[in-house]
Amino acid sequence: MTAQILFQQLAYVDRLKKGGFTDDQARASAEALETAFSEAVATKADLKEVEARLSLEIAQTKNDILRWFFGFNLVMIGAIFTIVKFVR
């Protein structure tokens, strides 16, 4: 997942140093945040891929439900005709 997020690492480091962080702490925090942004953000391509997989899975599930529904109805109709035949 390659994300393109506008993150100004030097400005972030400067703000942390003004807030009381040491230079090493500020740099480490900025590097960790930049890594988190680049690894944890989904791109449009990632979302399109998930959308395609989800659409396929929904279609397959719909087909499975319809197959079970019609199969069950056929069995029920057969059972009803059998019961009616033996009752008469």
C-alpha positions as CSV (number, residue, x, y, z in Angstrom):
1,M,0.0,0.0,0.0
2,T,1.6,3.2,-1.1
3,A,0.0,6.2,0.3
4,Q,0.7,9.8,-0.7
5,I,0.0,11.9,2.3
6,L,1.4,15.4,2.7
7,F,3.5,15.2,5.8
8,Q,6.1,17.9,6.5
9,Q,8.5,16.0,8.7
10,L,10.8,19.0,9.4
11,A,7.9,21.3,10.4
12,Y,6.7,18.5,12.7
13,V,10.1,18.1,14.3
14,D,10.4,21.8,14.8
15,R,6.9,21.9,16.5
16,L,7.9,19.0,18.8
17,K,11.2,20.7,19.7
18,K,9.3,23.9,20.6
19,G,7.0,21.8,22.8
20,G,9.9,20.4,24.8
21,F,11.1,17.3,22.9
22,T,14.8,16.7,22.5
23,D,16.1,16.6,18.9
24,D,16.4,12.8,19.0
25,Q,12.9,12.4,20.4
26,A,11.4,14.7,17.8
27,R,13.2,12.9,14.9
28,A,12.2,9.5,16.2
29,S,8.5,10.6,16.5
30,A,8.5,12.1,13.1
31,E,10.0,8.9,11.5
32,A,7.5,6.7,13.3
33,L,4.6,8.9,12.2
34,E,5.8,9.0,8.6
35,T,6.1,5.2,8.6
36,A,2.6,4.8,10.1
37,F,1.2,7.1,7.4
38,S,2.8,5.2,4.6
39,E,1.8,1.7,5.9
40,A,-1.6,2.2,7.4
41,V,-3.4,4.2,4.7
42,A,-5.4,2.6,1.9
43,T,-5.1,4.0,-1.6
44,K,-7.9,4.3,-4.2
45,A,-6.5,1.3,-5.9
46,D,-6.7,-0.7,-2.6
47,L,-10.3,0.3,-2.2
48,K,-11.1,-0.6,-5.8
49,E,-9.6,-4.1,-5.3
50,V,-11.6,-4.7,-2.1
51,E,-14.8,-3.4,-3.7
52,A,-14.3,-5.9,-6.6
53,R,-13.7,-8.8,-4.3
54,L,-16.7,-7.8,-2.2
55,S,-19.0,-7.5,-5.2
56,L,-17.9,-11.0,-6.4
57,E,-18.5,-12.5,-2.9
58,I,-22.0,-10.8,-2.7
59,A,-22.9,-12.3,-6.1
60,Q,-21.8,-15.7,-5.1
61,T,-23.7,-15.6,-1.8
62,K,-26.8,-14.4,-3.7
63,N,-26.6,-17.4,-6.0
64,D,-26.1,-19.8,-3.1
65,I,-29.2,-18.4,-1.3
66,L,-31.3,-18.7,-4.4
67,R,-30.2,-22.2,-5.0
68,W,-31.1,-23.2,-1.5
69,F,-34.4,-21.4,-1.6
70,F,-35.6,-23.1,-4.8
71,G,-34.3,-26.5,-3.7
72,F,-36.2,-26.2,-0.4
73,N,-39.4,-25.1,-2.2
74,L,-39.2,-28.1,-4.5
75,V,-38.8,-30.4,-1.5
76,M,-41.7,-28.8,0.2
77,I,-44.0,-29.1,-2.9
78,G,-43.0,-32.7,-3.2
79,A,-43.8,-33.3,0.5
80,I,-47.2,-31.6,0.2
81,F,-48.2,-33.7,-2.9
82,T,-47.1,-36.8,-1.1
83,I,-49.2,-35.9,2.0
84,V,-52.2,-35.0,-0.1
85,K,-51.9,-38.3,-2.0
86,F,-51.8,-40.4,1.2
87,V,-54.6,-38.5,2.8
88,R,-57.1,-39.2,0.0
